[in-house]
């Protein structure tokens, strides 16, 4: 308790928080103490220099075996990030804790190893090979586990994958890993300092990925709203324009934010691809807005929607077909495209509104058809002839 009293004197603003930890320790209320420690090490207001490092060495180490070991592993991860000599001392600290993996258990040990993998990316130059090897081994263990893994283990796994794919600049895998990370991690549990960068990177990955043509899952997640009202508003606006294939809006935004786009490495070498992608998004939107029985699309409509010349229409359509975005047949003689399939989309409110309109139209046609059929039935029952 001398340590707790010393910390109260050193950090008067945290006196009540330290008193709570000491009181719970004396009463041996291990569950409540575990919860209080997690809150303490995760609260930026409680982080003063290396105080949590000292908290472990002079306090937690005395009773760590009594704590929930999965929570203990998460506490250790947070403490490791406070070392001044980051990441060297952080790795030494976590490796020492990992030696007790039998006591800590599979999930807790995985969390420690995954943080060690993340630290491999924090050195210069990043140790990509060792990070990947740890990730692959952890994924194997998690997939082979006979019992369902705690979501926090998967959250930590995908968090490391997100950083790994960011370092190697793989937009496709980064996008998938980031969405999986958000699926296992409530937004309020992600440090507020990290969410703007995550939102920006996700938006850029969506725009530059060669496989992502459906932004619905991203746009419905609250993380993307973090961009609004900030200096990254331009990125949010571009994402929204791409989602509905609005080529004129994209061109306007590209001109307005030309200088900002020029500073983004992900855009610098990909502008030609991005221009082609917005045209594909426009084609998808054009097909999606049409009824299933109205998928015979003239070249002129594609030219207008995608803002391409008559010579570029076939190239855009063939590219969409090669990517599996649509299926159908091009009739060069009649200058039209017959579409039999369009890639499924995560619906936004604007799309739902269109579906409501389509459903109302279908209902009206169905009612009209029933009226005609009923009239014909009455005519037959009355002995009349349907032949004219």
Buried (B, 14 or more C-beta within 10 A) or exposed (E): EEBBEEBBEBBEEBBEBBBBBBBBBEEEEBEEBBBBBBEBBBEEEBBBEBBBBBBBBBBBEEEBEBBBBBBBBBBBBBBBBBBEEEBEBBBEBBEEBBEBBEEBBBBBBBBBBBBBBBBBBBEEEBBEEBBBEBBEEBBEBBEEEEEEBBEBBBBBBBBBBBBBBBBEEBBBBBBBBBBBBBEBBEBEEBEEEEBBEBBBBBBBBBBBBEEBBBBBBBBEBEBBEBBEEEEBEBBBBBBBBBBBBBBEBBBEBBEEBEEEBEEBEBBEEBEEEBBEBBBBBBBBBBBBBBEEEEBEBEBEBBBEBBBBEEEBBBEBBEBBBEBEBBEBEBEEEEBBBEBEEBBEBEBBEEBEEBEEEBEEEEEEEEEEEEEEEEEEEEEEEEEEEEEE
